[in-house]
Amino acid sequence: MDFLDQIKVISEVSLESTKQYFDYLSQNKSELATETLLEHLKKMYEAFSETEKTSKSKSSKGSNGRLVKYAIEQVAAEKSKVMTASNGSNAHVDPNTLFGIKGNETRIDETQLYRKSHEKPLGARVFNEIRDEFTDLDVSNSGRLDFEEFFEGVKTLANNCTQQDCKRAFDVFMQMQQVDLQQQHSNKDGSSKAKSDSGSESDSGSGPDVAGHAQDPANDTELLIRPFLQRIKKYAIDLNTTEDVIEYVFQKILRISEQPQT
């Protein structure tokens, strides 16, 4: 069964939407023809099949579901690159909406990821190695990392981590970051309203984000480093190497993200 036949067996995926996506890229990036895109996706399928042979993470949706989810993530990233090149902006593409799939609004209960009270916390030496690696990747000193930079850091710290698992973990961190920012905005709005009601002047400027940097809507696909590192400290237990820590945290995230959330 080839790649397109694999897609065909997944009811949520619209083949018409897939064709529209191919047409979009062909029109906006002439050197990337539809045939090339199809070949690109088939190569993704082959790469995915290889990672599936050694992956420790088993999704309840089965092999076909994981295959399509992986492909959607990849082509969404490709489309984002095209939109950036065409529009000169960091346009964000939701992988779910690309093929007309309704997004999952369920949020992970982050408390499930926290280290238990009886577990020994992560040691300073290993944590500092992780902190230094991700901080050094932030060459622009923005306090943020995009997925490519994040994956580069993960591969340095944990060589066996696959791109697929890394992307899924990154998406979960991004989801929790959005919750942080929404809460921050909510608190700021409430504070501004209280000042307005009391006759005080409200600050009309955009406040700093959770990393202490000015908020920029264009960066909503980038991970804030400081909160990410704080989460690593909360989730991890005392382990001897950075690879052990990354694998432990990611496997915990992937396992919980696959469970039905209430």
C-alpha distance (Angstrom), angle and dihedral (degrees) to the residues before:
residue distance angle dihedral
M1 . . .
D2 3.81 . .
F3 3.80 127.2 .
L4 3.81 97.9 -90.3
D5 3.80 90.8 47.6
Q6 3.79 87.7 52.7
I7 3.81 90.0 53.8
K8 3.80 90.7 47.5
V9 3.80 92.9 62.1
I10 3.81 92.2 57.8
S11 3.78 107.0 86.2
E12 3.81 96.0 -158.1
V13 3.80 93.4 60.4
S14 3.80 117.1 85.9
L15 3.81 113.4 -146.9
E16 3.80 88.7 -158.4
S17 3.80 89.4 57.5
T18 3.79 88.8 49.0
K19 3.81 90.5 53.8
Q20 3.82 90.5 47.6
Y21 3.79 88.9 53.1
F22 3.81 91.7 51.9
D23 3.81 89.9 48.3
Y24 3.80 91.3 49.4
L25 3.79 94.0 54.1
S26 3.81 92.9 43.6
Q27 3.81 91.7 53.0
N28 3.78 96.1 44.8
K29 3.76 98.7 39.8
S30 3.79 107.2 32.3
E31 3.79 96.9 -171.4
L32 3.79 89.9 59.7
A33 3.81 102.3 73.2
T34 3.78 124.4 -170.3
E35 3.81 91.7 -107.6
T36 3.79 89.5 54.8
L37 3.79 90.6 50.4
L38 3.78 91.6 51.8
E39 3.78 90.5 50.3
H40 3.81 89.4 47.9
L41 3.81 91.1 53.5
K42 3.80 92.3 47.5
K43 3.80 88.9 53.9
M44 3.80 88.0 51.2
Y45 3.79 88.2 53.0
E46 3.80 91.6 51.9
A47 3.81 91.6 48.1
F48 3.79 90.8 47.8
S49 3.79 91.9 50.5
E50 3.79 89.4 54.5
T51 3.82 93.3 50.6
E52 3.80 90.2 47.4
K53 3.80 89.9 61.3
T54 3.81 91.8 62.5
S55 3.81 102.2 25.9
K56 3.80 115.9 121.5
S57 3.80 92.3 -162.1
K58 3.80 115.1 89.2
S59 3.79 117.9 -167.7
S60 3.79 120.6 -148.4
K61 3.79 88.6 -135.0
G62 3.79 91.5 69.3
S63 3.78 133.2 -128.7
N64 3.81 97.5 -56.3
G65 3.78 92.5 51.3
R66 3.79 92.7 50.4
L67 3.78 90.6 46.8
V68 3.79 93.8 54.5
K69 3.81 93.1 42.1
Y70 3.80 89.5 53.2
A71 3.81 92.4 47.9
I72 3.80 92.3 48.2
E73 3.80 90.8 52.6
Q74 3.79 90.9 50.2
V75 3.80 97.4 47.3
A76 3.81 91.0 44.0
A77 3.79 88.8 56.9
E78 3.80 89.5 48.3
K79 3.80 91.2 50.7
S80 3.81 90.6 49.9
K81 3.80 89.2 55.7
V82 3.80 90.7 51.6
M83 3.79 92.3 48.4
T84 3.79 90.3 49.0
A85 3.81 91.2 51.0
S86 3.81 92.7 45.5
N87 3.80 99.4 42.7
G88 3.78 102.3 26.7
S89 3.81 89.4 -126.3
N90 3.77 138.4 106.0
A91 3.80 94.2 -110.9
H92 3.78 112.2 -177.4
V93 3.79 120.6 -139.2
D94 3.79 120.0 -159.1
P95 3.83 105.5 -137.2
N96 3.80 90.9 -145.7
T97 3.80 96.3 53.8
L98 3.82 91.8 48.5
F99 3.81 91.8 81.6
G100 3.79 96.2 26.9
I101 3.79 94.9 -97.7
K102 3.78 116.1 150.2
G103 3.77 111.1 -116.6
N104 3.77 121.9 -116.8
E105 3.78 107.0 -111.2
T106 3.80 92.6 -172.1
R107 3.77 112.4 118.5
I108 3.77 124.5 -149.7
D109 3.79 116.2 -113.5
E110 3.78 97.3 -120.9
T111 3.80 93.1 -159.6
Q112 3.82 87.4 73.3
L113 3.80 88.2 66.2
Y114 3.79 96.8 52.4
R115 3.78 120.5 109.7
K116 3.81 111.2 -103.0
S117 3.80 117.2 -108.4
H118 3.81 92.4 -114.4
E119 3.83 93.1 51.8
K120 3.78 119.5 96.1
P121 3.83 113.5 -112.7
L122 3.78 123.4 -116.1
G123 3.79 113.4 -82.3
A124 3.81 121.2 -111.4
R125 3.82 95.2 -120.1
V126 3.80 96.0 58.3
F127 3.80 93.4 39.4
N128 3.82 91.1 51.5
E129 3.81 90.3 53.0
I130 3.81 90.0 53.2
R131 3.80 92.3 44.9
D132 3.80 93.4 48.7
E133 3.82 93.2 48.9
F134 3.81 95.6 52.9
T135 3.81 93.2 39.3
D136 3.81 91.7 52.1
L137 3.82 90.0 53.4
D138 3.81 89.1 60.4
V139 3.81 93.8 84.0
S140 3.82 92.6 162.5
N141 3.82 90.7 54.0
S142 3.81 89.9 -130.7
G143 3.78 95.0 135.1
R144 3.82 89.5 -121.1
L145 3.79 140.1 97.9
D146 3.79 129.8 -159.9
F147 3.79 119.3 -142.5
E148 3.82 94.8 -94.1
E149 3.82 91.0 54.6
F150 3.79 91.3 43.4
F151 3.81 91.8 51.1
E152 3.80 90.7 48.3
G153 3.79 89.8 55.6
V154 3.79 93.3 46.1
K155 3.82 92.3 50.3
T156 3.81 89.6 51.8
L157 3.80 92.6 50.5
A158 3.82 98.5 35.8
N159 3.77 112.7 22.1
N160 3.82 95.4 -172.9
C161 3.80 96.5 57.5
T162 3.83 110.5 114.2
Q163 3.79 122.5 -135.5
Q164 3.80 89.9 -120.1
D165 3.81 95.0 56.0
C166 3.79 90.8 41.0
K167 3.81 91.1 53.8
R168 3.78 92.4 48.6
A169 3.82 91.0 50.4
F170 3.81 90.7 45.9
D171 3.81 90.0 53.0
V172 3.81 90.7 52.6
F173 3.80 91.5 50.3
M174 3.81 88.4 49.3
Q175 3.80 90.9 49.9
M176 3.79 91.4 53.5
Q177 3.80 90.4 44.8
Q178 3.80 89.6 55.9
V179 3.80 89.0 52.7
D180 3.82 88.7 52.9
L181 3.79 92.4 50.1
Q182 3.79 93.6 45.5
Q183 3.79 89.6 51.7
Q184 3.79 90.2 47.9
H185 3.80 91.5 51.4
S186 3.78 90.5 47.2
N187 3.80 91.5 52.0
K188 3.79 91.4 46.3
D189 3.81 92.1 49.6
G190 3.78 90.2 50.1
S191 3.79 91.5 48.8
S192 3.82 92.1 48.1
K193 3.80 91.0 49.7
A194 3.80 91.0 50.6
K195 3.81 90.8 50.9
S196 3.79 91.0 47.6
D197 3.81 91.9 49.4
S198 3.79 90.1 50.8
G199 3.79 92.5 48.1
S200 3.80 95.3 -109.8
E201 3.78 122.4 137.6
S202 3.79 113.8 -101.0
D203 3.76 123.8 -141.2
S204 3.79 107.6 -109.9
G205 3.79 94.7 -172.4
S206 3.77 123.9 96.0
G207 3.78 110.1 -97.0
P208 3.78 127.1 -135.3
D209 3.78 119.5 -80.6
V210 3.78 125.1 -121.6
A211 3.81 89.9 -78.8
G212 3.79 92.9 53.3
H213 3.81 95.3 -104.4
A214 3.78 127.5 118.6
Q215 3.77 111.6 -90.3
D216 3.78 117.3 -108.3
P217 3.83 118.6 -174.0
A218 3.82 89.0 -154.1
N219 3.81 89.0 66.4
D220 3.79 96.5 60.1
T221 3.81 90.4 117.2
E222 3.81 92.9 57.2
L223 3.78 126.5 90.1
L224 3.79 119.4 -126.3
I225 3.80 106.5 -126.4
R226 3.80 101.2 -149.8
P227 3.83 97.7 53.4
F228 3.82 89.6 42.7
L229 3.81 91.2 55.2
Q230 3.80 90.9 45.8
R231 3.79 88.3 54.8
I232 3.80 91.4 50.7
K233 3.83 88.3 55.9
K234 3.81 91.4 49.2
Y235 3.81 95.3 47.3
A236 3.81 103.5 38.0
I237 3.77 129.0 81.3
D238 3.79 128.7 -152.7
L239 3.82 105.1 -62.9
N240 3.79 131.0 161.2
T241 3.81 103.1 -128.2
T242 3.79 139.9 33.7
E243 3.80 88.8 -120.5
D244 3.81 90.9 56.6
V245 3.81 90.6 49.9
I246 3.81 96.2 48.0
E247 3.80 92.9 46.0
Y248 3.81 91.7 46.3
V249 3.82 94.0 49.5
F250 3.82 95.2 42.7
Q251 3.81 94.2 47.4
K252 3.80 89.6 49.6
I253 3.82 90.4 50.2
L254 3.81 94.1 46.5
R255 3.79 93.2 46.6
I256 3.80 94.2 50.1
S257 3.81 93.9 41.2
E258 3.82 89.0 58.7
Q259 3.79 93.1 53.6
P260 3.83 119.1 92.0
Q261 3.80 108.0 -99.1
T262 3.76 121.7 -146.1
